[in-house]
């Protein structure tokens, strides 16, 4: 398959983990950029479009790299693999978010939220549960092709039906 973030313990293979998280962040940034360019900013021309892609993709990569590097350095420096390392990584990623948004309040709020999410992820790893279990349906009823089903209570009129002329 390939390398995954949790193939090696925290504090080891930091560069591989950095590349792994940067790749996921880059894909996420491109997806958000496509949505922004097509639905919100509606840029015209090559350079404004590339600028919008860079506006979203590079900060996403920066947040992922900051989280991964901080978690790895904290684990190596403290010689402990615990929740504090993930919280510190989340706080630094929140700081990158605040710098991107040019707002101290956004950085503080992002630090708290991302730190809490990182701790929740670490707890889920330690206790063996998942946020979204594999194989679980995301929707109980319906699917993408739901519009193809006939949900009417009465049968449709025949194709050759014409109004009567009385």
WOVEN-V202926 format. One record per residue. N is the residue number from 1. RES is the residue in one letter. SS is DSSP state (helix for helix, strand for strand, loop for the rest). PHI is phi in radians with two decimals (999 if undefined). PSI is psi in radians with two decimals (999 if undefined). Layout:
N&RES&SS&PHI&PSI + N&RES&SS&PHI&PSI
This chain:
1&X&loop&999&-1.18 + 2&X&loop&2.69&-3.10 + 3&X&loop&-1.41&2.47 + 4&X&loop&-2.13&2.72 + 5&X&helix&-1.03&-0.61 + 6&X&helix&-1.73&0.30 + 7&X&helix&-1.22&-0.52 + 8&X&loop&-2.14&2.73 + 9&X&loop&-1.13&2.78 + 10&X&loop&-1.09&2.48 + 11&X&loop&1.63&-0.11 + 12&X&loop&-2.08&2.67 + 13&X&loop&0.89&0.86 + 14&X&helix&-1.09&-0.67 + 15&X&helix&-1.19&-0.70 + 16&X&helix&-1.10&-0.73 + 17&X&helix&-1.14&-0.66 + 18&X&helix&-1.11&-0.77 + 19&X&helix&-1.13&-0.67 + 20&X&helix&-1.10&-0.86 + 21&X&helix&-1.22&-0.59 + 22&X&helix&-1.15&-0.65 + 23&X&helix&-1.14&-0.77 + 24&X&helix&-1.12&-0.73 + 25&X&helix&-1.15&-0.64 + 26&X&helix&-1.15&-0.75 + 27&X&helix&-1.11&-0.76 + 28&X&helix&-1.10&-0.72 + 29&X&helix&-1.12&-0.67 + 30&X&helix&-1.17&-0.71 + 31&X&helix&-1.11&-0.80 + 32&X&helix&-1.12&-0.65 + 33&X&helix&-1.14&-0.72 + 34&X&helix&-1.08&-0.77 + 35&X&helix&-1.09&-0.75 + 36&X&helix&-1.12&-0.82 + 37&X&helix&-1.16&-0.69 + 38&X&helix&-1.41&-0.58 + 39&X&helix&-1.90&-0.54 + 40&X&helix&-1.96&-1.11 + 41&X&helix&-1.37&-0.51 + 42&X&loop&0.83&0.97 + 43&X&loop&-1.16&2.63 + 44&X&loop&-2.04&2.15 + 45&X&loop&1.82&2.89 + 46&X&helix&-1.26&-0.90 + 47&X&helix&-1.15&-0.75 + 48&X&helix&-1.10&-0.59 + 49&X&helix&-1.19&-0.77 + 50&X&helix&-1.10&-0.65 + 51&X&helix&-1.12&-0.69 + 52&X&helix&-1.17&-0.67 + 53&X&helix&-1.09&-0.76 + 54&X&helix&-1.16&-0.63 + 55&X&helix&-1.03&-0.61 + 56&X&helix&-1.70&-0.72 + 57&X&helix&-1.24&-0.79 + 58&X&helix&-1.12&-0.74 + 59&X&helix&-1.13&-0.61 + 60&X&helix&-1.08&-0.78 + 61&X&helix&-1.12&-0.69 + 62&X&helix&-1.11&-0.72 + 63&X&helix&-1.14&-0.74 + 64&X&helix&-1.14&-0.74 + 65&X&helix&-1.15&-0.70 + 66&X&helix&-1.11&-0.76 + 67&X&helix&-1.08&-0.85 + 68&X&helix&-1.14&-0.80 + 69&X&helix&-1.14&-0.75 + 70&X&helix&-1.15&-0.75 + 71&X&helix&-1.10&-0.74 + 72&X&helix&-1.17&-0.77 + 73&X&helix&-1.16&-0.73 + 74&X&helix&-1.12&-0.70 + 75&X&helix&-1.14&-0.74 + 76&X&helix&-1.21&-0.69 + 77&X&helix&-1.29&-0.69 + 78&X&helix&-1.51&-0.29 + 79&X&loop&0.99&0.57 + 80&X&loop&-2.36&2.51 + 81&X&loop&-1.97&1.55 + 82&X&loop&-2.41&-3.03 + 83&X&helix&-1.21&-0.47 + 84&X&helix&-1.09&-0.66 + 85&X&helix&-1.07&-0.76 + 86&X&helix&-1.19&-0.66 + 87&X&helix&-1.11&-0.74 + 88&X&helix&-1.09&-0.73 + 89&X&helix&-1.07&-0.74 + 90&X&helix&-1.13&-0.66 + 91&X&helix&-1.15&-0.72 + 92&X&helix&-1.18&-0.69 + 93&X&helix&-1.09&-0.66 + 94&X&helix&-1.13&-0.59 + 95&X&helix&-1.13&-0.68 + 96&X&helix&-1.13&-0.69 + 97&X&helix&-1.06&-0.77 + 98&X&helix&-1.11&-0.67 + 99&X&helix&-1.15&-0.68 + 100&X&helix&-1.12&-0.75 + 101&X&helix&-1.43&-0.12 + 102&X&loop&1.00&0.82 + 103&X&loop&-2.56&2.19 + 104&X&helix&-1.18&-0.70 + 105&X&helix&-1.11&-0.71 + 106&X&helix&-1.13&-0.67 + 107&X&helix&-1.15&-0.75 + 108&X&helix&-1.14&-0.83 + 109&X&helix&-1.12&-0.76 + 110&X&helix&-1.08&-0.68 + 111&X&helix&-1.08&-0.79 + 112&X&helix&-1.15&-0.77 + 113&X&helix&-1.19&-0.85 + 114&X&helix&-1.18&-0.60 + 115&X&helix&-1.12&-0.74 + 116&X&helix&-1.16&-0.71 + 117&X&helix&-1.13&-0.66 + 118&X&helix&-1.16&-0.71 + 119&X&helix&-1.13&-0.72 + 120&X&helix&-1.07&-0.68 + 121&X&helix&-1.14&-0.73 + 122&X&helix&-1.13&-0.72 + 123&X&helix&-1.10&-0.71 + 124&X&helix&-1.12&-0.61 + 125&X&helix&-1.22&-0.71 + 126&X&helix&-1.23&-0.64 + 127&X&helix&-1.65&-0.16 + 128&X&loop&1.44&0.42 + 129&X&loop&-1.97&2.88 + 130&X&loop&-2.16&2.61 + 131&X&loop&-1.12&-0.88 + 132&X&loop&-2.15&1.81 + 133&X&loop&-1.07&2.54 + 134&X&loop&-1.24&2.41 + 135&X&loop&1.47&-0.10 + 136&X&loop&-1.42&2.35 + 137&X&loop&-1.22&2.40 + 138&X&loop&-1.35&-0.48 + 139&X&loop&-2.20&2.38 + 140&X&loop&-1.36&-0.66 + 141&X&loop&-2.14&2.44 + 142&X&loop&1.54&2.95 + 143&X&loop&-2.73&-2.96 + 144&X&loop&-1.16&-0.62 + 145&X&loop&-1.65&0.44 + 146&X&helix&-1.09&-0.51 + 147&X&helix&-1.21&-0.30 + 148&X&helix&-1.38&-0.23 + 149&X&loop&-1.51&2.60 + 150&X&loop&-1.64&1.94 + 151&X&loop&-1.85&0.22 + 152&X&loop&-1.31&2.72 + 153&X&loop&-1.54&-0.40 + 154&X&loop&-2.05&2.72 + 155&X&loop&-1.26&2.56 + 156&X&loop&-1.23&2.76 + 157&X&loop&-1.16&2.60 + 158&X&loop&-1.11&2.69 + 159&X&loop&-1.15&-0.46 + 160&X&loop&-1.60&0.18 + 161&X&loop&-1.24&2.40 + 162&X&loop&-2.34&2.64 + 163&X&loop&-1.21&2.48 + 164&X&loop&-1.36&2.55 + 165&X&loop&-1.78&1.66 + 166&X&loop&-1.76&999
